[in-house]
Structures are given as C-alpha cells and as structure tokens.
Amino acid sequence: MAPFPHSTRTLTSILVECGIVTDEQVAQALARQRDTGLLIGETLVELGFTTEENIGWALSRQLGFPYADVHPSSVDPEMVKRFPEGLLRRIQAVPLFGTEEEITFAMADPTDVDAVAELKAAAGIPASLVIGGPASIRRVLDSVYGPPESGSPHAAPPPTSRRDIVWDRAGTNFLAYHLHAAVQARASEIHFIPAGSDLTVAYRTDAGLVTQTPEQPETSLYLRARLGVLGIPDVDDGRASSWGAAIVELGPDRVAVSACHSRTDAGVATVLRLAPAPVEAPDLSLLGLSPIGEAEIREFIDGPEGLIVVTGPPRAGGSLVLASLAALAARADRRTLVFEPAHLLPYPPGTIRIPATDAARWEQLAVGLGADVVALDGVVDGEQVETLLHGAAVGRLVFVRTDWLDPKALIAHLTRSRAGRAALRDRPFALIALPAARREGSAVWVDPSRAEIQAGSLQVTILSDEKRDALAKEGGR
C-alpha cells in the first residue's frame, strides 16, 4: 500500500497560524513531549493549551483528510459491533456510516498504513477515512461495548458543555458533519439558532426536536458561507430572510437540502430541511399508490390531455409525485415543461425546467414553448388554482401540486364558477390526495423497498363522466 501524502506544513505551524496556540505554548509542549513520549497534539491537549477537536481539525488541514467530531449519537452501534472491539481500540478507529458498497471510519491516525490495511480487511468492502480525536473515539467505543476496566488508559474524560472546534472557515467540514449526523439520526431538519454566546443545534427526529451539543456562534458564518457556495443565498443586502436548495453529495448518497435563513434579535437563524435526492423518479407504487390507483393514473396519462391535481400539506411527498407523473407521461413525441421551486428532483431527459419565480407566466410559456406536458410544483395555490381552467390547459396534460388539503373542498370551489363546471364537464380531471400529515423524522427516509407499508397512502379520485355531470349540476344550484 502506498504511503499517504503528507503536507510540508507541520501540525504546530497550522495551530499557530490559526491562532489556536502560541509559539510559547508549543515550546512548552515540545519540552513536555521529551519526558512523556506522547504526540505533540496529545501533549498540547494534556497541558490545557487547546482541545482535542482543534488538534483533529489541524490534522485534517495537514494531512488532507476530513475531520469528524465523533460522539455516540453520530454512530450506529450495530455497525460498530460488526468489528472486533480489540481491533477498534488498538488502532483507535470507529465506523461512522456506510452502505453495502462503502463504509466510512474515523481514525486517530489515518496515515498508519498497517492499521488502515487491518481495518479494510475487517470491513471487506472499500473504506473511506476521516480523522477523529482519540478520546472521542474511546467515548464512542465505551458507549457501545461498555467502559474498560477501572484504571484503563481508555477511560474517557467528561464531555464538554459546548463543542469547542475551530471549523474550516469554508464551512465544508461543519456542514458535512451535521448532515452525516442528522441522516444517521433519521432527522428531517437541522436547526441552527443563535442564543447568546452559543449557537444551539437541534435535529428533528421521530422524538421531535432533539437538542445537540451547542456550537460556537461564529460557525453560523461558516455554515452560511458554505451554503452560499452551493447556491443558497445568504441574508445579505439587508434582507430579513432568504431561501434556497441544493443537492449535497455525502459519499455514495445524495441529500436534497433546503435552507431558510432568517434574521432574529440574537442573529441569523438557519434551518435545513433534508430529504433523499433520488437519481430517477420512483414508480408511483413506491410512493404509496395502490395497484388499482396506479392503473387508473396510467390509463389517464395515456390520453392527450387532462388535469391531475395533487393535494396535501407541504413535505408530504407532492413534488416527488409530480416528477413520477412526468416520468410516466414521458414519450419521444411529447415536450415536458416544469416550473419548480428548486432544481432537485429527477425529471425526464429533455425536460424544460423553469424557476418557480417565473410561474406567473406559465400559461404564456406553455403555449409559447409548445409544451405537451406541464408540471406546476407549488406555484398554483389558493384561488390561483382557477387558472388551471383557462385555455392554456386545453390539449395538454397538466400536473399540479397545490396547498389545498381537502380534495372535496377543491372540487366544490371549482364548480362554483361557470368556467369550472365547464372544465369538469369537458376535460379529464383527477385528484391525488397526499397523507394528511407532513412527512418528518424517519418518514422522510423510508426505503422504497418498504413501500408495502405505505401502499394506499395516496388516494386517487378520477372523475368519470357521470361524476363530472353530477358535480357540475350540484355546483350550478
């Protein structure tokens, strides 16, 4: 195995340049190191000049490995138990997360070629490495296997009240760490809220908002800078709030991250909403449509025109339903046009994708661009749904996600007008009702292979000729 590349910069020079320690403290640590034989980083921590987290961060800069602040809540105990305790304690390593194709380990010294070879042999699949503090790794192993015997050098120091890390000012490691930890916890949101001298952090899981170890307040700047690089605007230029979304690659996984920044009295609060970012739109059956409902929708989409309106609360899966409908309707002789709030979901190749900010002109653009299929993702809400009854929808398949919660109320609203009654009478019309509750916590990460547990959670209503005639007559009374 080839040795890992080393930076020409020393660990202590990085610490001094970043203002973490002083030249005088380094001199004292070097003198102490001659007596103890410990590594220079361990010696600086032993003398109280800095923290293990800062040493790990500096090592990541020196060696080119990412740094992870490892703690028990960020690992899967069952994954840890797949490896011999003696091996993990001896080489100071712990598995963090993984898939069937790759596993990521935190190691105190990922440049130890022999230790890395042992670890990869035990894993049996490709492994990626990050740097973790030795004491943090010991605490994780203690939480899984139980503490070592009294007096053992592996005994863990008490946890700190705040994570004292000098994160990369680019925010890369800071964002990656919290995304990994939140996904591991099956969380659907990460909240970064300023509170005096701390930045409080909480993950939304099945247990609600679960508070994490607070961060230093300046990490909010690093986070927003990193999100800005990903295309999510900050609250600069005097704005009170901002929104945006991006796809973040986490090893083999792709996570759709939607961010909201808002100014508060204490600073800028940031909330990240998380969801898996599929490579292709799943079949409707995997989203909860029953076999009968799926057959009805397939037959509906085979026709040249019609409206399918998706009702339900935000974060109930409506956007993914639209992408799946578009995939089902895709044909070589059809042109698909989609208006979307963020470029996150997989639409068929050749789809014309337009930001939702331009959706006020969707009718003109649908006609001007010669669209056969139009998807409107969250841009036709409230009474704007009446625009679906206009001429631009004629001769086209139009798929719409709205904020209406009650399909019956939506139909009643449309039949109040003459145009609505005419549309329901003359045009194929269908409704797909999402579950009444928004998807949060682990529900966001439901594996499509477990789709049978949610079969039938999407309710389909297709208005037959008889139903449309009856509704039109009721609306005209």
Residue pairs with C-beta under 8 A, 6 or more apart in sequence:
1 113
1 116
1 117
3 111
3 113
4 63
4 64
4 110
4 111
4 113
5 64
6 62
6 63
6 111
7 61
7 62
7 63
7 64
9 61
9 62
10 62
11 40
11 41
11 55
11 58
11 59
11 62
12 21
12 26
12 29
12 40
14 58
14 61
14 62
15 21
15 26
15 44
15 50
15 54
15 55
15 58
16 22
16 23
16 26
18 58
18 166
20 50
20 54
20 58
20 166
21 29
21 44
21 49
21 50
25 44
25 47
25 49
26 40
26 44
28 47
28 49
29 40
29 43
29 44
29 47
29 49
30 40
30 43
32 43
32 46
32 47
33 39
33 40
33 43
36 43
36 46
38 46
41 52
41 55
41 58
41 59
42 55
42 134
44 50
44 55
45 51
45 52
45 55
51 160
51 164
51 165
52 133
52 134
52 135
52 136
53 69
53 133
53 136
53 163
53 164
53 165
53 166
54 164
54 165
54 166
55 133
56 67
56 68
56 69
56 131
56 132
56 133
56 136
57 67
57 165
57 166
57 167
57 168
57 173
59 65
59 67
59 131
60 66
60 67
60 130
60 131
60 168
60 173
61 168
63 110
63 111
63 131
65 110
65 129
65 130
65 131
66 130
66 131
66 173
66 176
67 130
67 131
67 132
67 173
68 74
68 96
68 106
68 130
68 131
68 132
68 173
68 177
68 180
69 132
69 133
69 136
69 163
69 165
69 177
70 94
70 96
70 106
70 132
70 133
70 136
70 137
70 139
70 140
71 136
71 139
71 140
71 159
71 213
72 139
72 140
72 143
72 144
73 181
73 185
73 212
74 96
74 180
74 181
74 184
74 185
75 94
75 95
75 96
75 97
75 140
75 144
75 184
76 95
76 97
76 184
77 143
77 144
79 95
79 97
79 98
79 103
80 88
80 94
80 95
80 140
80 141
80 144
81 144
81 145
82 95
83 95
83 122
83 123
84 122
85 141
85 145
87 93
87 118
87 119
87 122
88 94
88 137
88 141
89 138
89 141
89 148
89 154
91 107
91 112
91 115
91 118
91 119
92 107
92 108
92 109
92 134
92 137
92 138
93 105
93 106
93 107
93 108
93 115
93 119
93 132
93 137
94 105
94 106
94 132
94 137
94 140
94 141
95 103
95 104
95 105
95 123
96 104
96 105
96 106
96 130
96 180
96 184
97 103
97 104
97 180
97 183
97 184
97 251
98 104
98 125
99 251
99 252
99 253
100 125
101 125
101 126
101 252
102 125
102 126
102 127
102 128
102 251
102 252
103 123
103 125
103 126
103 127
103 128
104 127
104 128
104 129
104 130
104 251
105 119
105 123
105 127
105 128
105 129
105 130
106 129
106 130
106 131
106 132
106 136
106 137
107 115
107 116
107 119
107 129
107 130
107 131
107 132
107 137
108 131
108 132
108 133
108 134
108 137
109 115
110 116
110 129
110 130
110 131
116 127
116 129
119 127
120 126
120 127
128 251
135 156
135 157
138 154
138 155
138 156
139 156
139 159
141 154
142 148
142 154
142 156
147 154
147 155
147 156
148 154
148 155
159 213
160 213
161 214
162 198
162 213
162 214
162 215
162 216
163 213
163 214
163 215
163 216
164 216
165 215
165 216
167 173
167 174
167 219
167 222
168 174
168 222
169 222
169 225
170 222
170 225
170 226
170 229
171 219
171 222
171 223
171 224
171 225
171 226
171 227
171 229
172 226
174 215
174 219
174 222
174 223
174 226
175 223
175 226
175 227
175 248
176 248
176 250
178 190
178 201
178 272
179 190
179 248
179 250
179 255
179 257
179 272
179 274
180 250
181 203
181 212
182 189
182 190
182 203
182 272
182 274
183 250
183 253
183 255
183 274
183 445
185 203
185 205
185 210
186 205
186 206
186 441
186 442
186 444
186 445
187 203
187 204
187 205
187 210
187 274
187 441
188 204
188 205
188 273
188 274
188 275
188 315
188 439
188 440
188 441
188 443
188 444
188 445
189 203
189 204
189 271
189 272
189 273
189 274
189 440
190 201
190 202
190 203
190 204
190 271
190 272
190 274
191 200
191 201
191 202
191 203
191 204
191 209
191 269
191 270
191 271
192 199
192 200
192 201
192 215
192 219
192 220
192 223
192 269
192 270
192 271
192 272
193 199
193 200
193 201
193 202
193 264
193 266
193 269
194 200
194 217
194 220
194 264
194 266
194 267
194 268
194 269
195 214
195 266
196 266
197 217
198 214
198 215
198 216
198 217
199 214
199 215
199 216
199 217
199 219
199 220
200 211
200 214
201 211
201 212
201 213
201 214
201 215
202 209
202 210
202 211
202 212
203 209
203 210
203 212
204 210
204 440
204 441
205 441
205 442
206 441
206 442
207 441
217 267
220 267
220 268
220 270
223 270
224 234
224 235
224 261
224 268
224 270
225 234
227 234
227 244
227 246
227 257
227 259
227 270
228 234
230 246
230 248
230 257
231 244
231 246
232 242
232 243
232 244
232 245
232 246
232 257
232 259
233 242
233 243
233 244
234 242
234 261
235 241
235 242
235 261
235 262
235 263
235 268
240 262
240 263
241 260
241 261
241 262
241 263
242 260
242 261
243 258
243 259
243 260
243 261
244 258
244 259
244 342
245 256
245 257
245 258
245 259
245 341
245 342
245 343
245 344
246 256
246 257
246 259
246 342
246 344
247 254
247 255
247 256
247 257
247 277
247 344
248 254
248 255
248 257
253 276
254 276
254 277
254 278
254 279
255 274
255 275
255 276
255 277
256 274
256 275
256 276
256 277
256 342
256 344
256 345
257 272
257 273
257 274
258 272
258 273
258 275
258 342
258 344
259 270
259 271
259 272
259 273
260 270
260 271
260 273
261 268
261 269
261 270
262 268
262 269
262 270
263 269
273 315
274 444
275 444
276 444
276 445
277 344
277 345
278 320
278 345
278 346
279 346
280 327
280 346
281 320
281 323
281 324
281 326
281 327
281 345
281 346
281 347
282 320
282 324
282 448
283 294
283 324
284 293
284 294
284 297
284 321
284 324
284 325
284 328
284 458
285 291
285 294
285 451
285 455
286 448
286 451
287 317
287 320
287 321
287 324
287 451
287 454
287 458
288 317
288 435
288 451
288 454
288 455
288 456
288 457
288 458
289 297
289 432
289 455
289 456
289 458
289 460
290 455
290 456
290 458
290 460
293 456
293 458
293 459
293 460
296 430
296 460
296 462
297 308
297 325
297 328
297 430
297 432
297 460
297 462
298 328
300 306
300 308
300 428
300 430
300 462
301 308
301 325
301 328
301 329
301 397
303 397
303 428
304 372
304 395
304 397
305 393
305 394
305 395
305 396
305 397
305 427
305 428
306 397
306 398
306 427
306 428
306 429
306 430
307 388
307 393
307 398
307 400
307 423
307 427
307 428
307 429
307 430
308 325
308 397
308 398
308 399
308 400
308 430
308 431
308 432
309 385
309 388
309 400
309 402
309 404
309 407
309 410
309 429
309 430
309 431
309 432
310 318
310 321
310 322
310 399
310 400
310 401
310 402
310 431
310 432
310 433
310 434
311 402
311 404
311 405
311 406
311 407
311 410
311 431
311 432
311 433
311 434
312 318
312 405
312 433
312 434
312 435
312 436
313 403
313 405
313 434
313 436
313 437
313 438
314 378
314 403
314 438
315 438
315 439
315 440
315 444
316 434
316 435
316 437
316 438
316 439
317 434
317 435
317 439
318 377
318 378
318 401
318 434
319 340
319 344
319 345
319 377
319 378
319 401
320 345
321 401
321 432
321 434
321 458
322 338
322 345
322 375
322 377
322 399
322 400
322 401
323 345
323 346
323 347
323 375
325 375
325 399
326 336
326 338
326 347
326 348
326 351
326 373
326 375
326 399
327 346
327 347
327 348
329 336
329 373
329 397
329 399
330 336
330 348
330 373
333 372
334 372
334 373
335 350
335 352
335 369
335 370
335 371
335 372
335 373
336 347
336 348
336 350
336 351
336 352
336 371
336 372
336 373
336 374
336 375
337 351
337 352
337 354
337 365
337 366
337 369
337 371
337 373
337 374
337 375
338 347
338 351
338 352
338 353
338 354
338 374
338 375
338 376
338 377
339 354
339 355
339 356
339 358
339 359
339 362
339 374
339 375
339 376
339 377
339 379
340 353
340 354
340 355
340 356
340 375
340 377
341 355
341 356
341 377
341 378
341 379
343 353
347 353
347 375
352 369
352 371
354 365
356 377
356 378
356 379
358 365
359 376
359 379
359 380
362 374
362 376
362 379
362 380
362 387
362 392
363 387
363 390
363 391
363 392
364 392
365 371
366 374
366 392
366 396
367 392
371 396
372 396
372 397
373 396
373 397
373 398
373 399
374 393
374 396
374 397
374 398
374 399
375 398
375 399
375 400
376 398
376 399
376 400
376 401
377 401
378 401
378 402
378 403
380 387
380 388
380 400
380 402
381 402
381 403
381 404
382 403
383 413
385 400
385 402
385 404
385 410
385 413
385 414
386 414
386 417
386 419
386 420
388 398
388 400
388 423
389 414
389 417
389 419
389 420
389 422
389 423
390 419
393 423
393 427
394 427
402 410
404 410
405 436
407 431
407 433
407 459
407 461
410 431
411 424
411 431
411 471
412 475
413 420
414 420
414 421
414 423
414 424
414 475
415 421
415 424
415 471
415 472
415 474
415 475
415 476
416 475
420 475
421 471
421 472
421 475
421 476
422 472
423 429
424 463
424 468
424 471
424 472
424 475
425 468
425 469
425 472
428 462
428 463
429 462
429 463
429 468
430 460
430 461
430 462
430 463
431 460
431 461
431 462
432 458
432 459
432 460
433 458
433 459
433 460
433 461
434 458
435 457
435 458
446 453
446 454
463 471
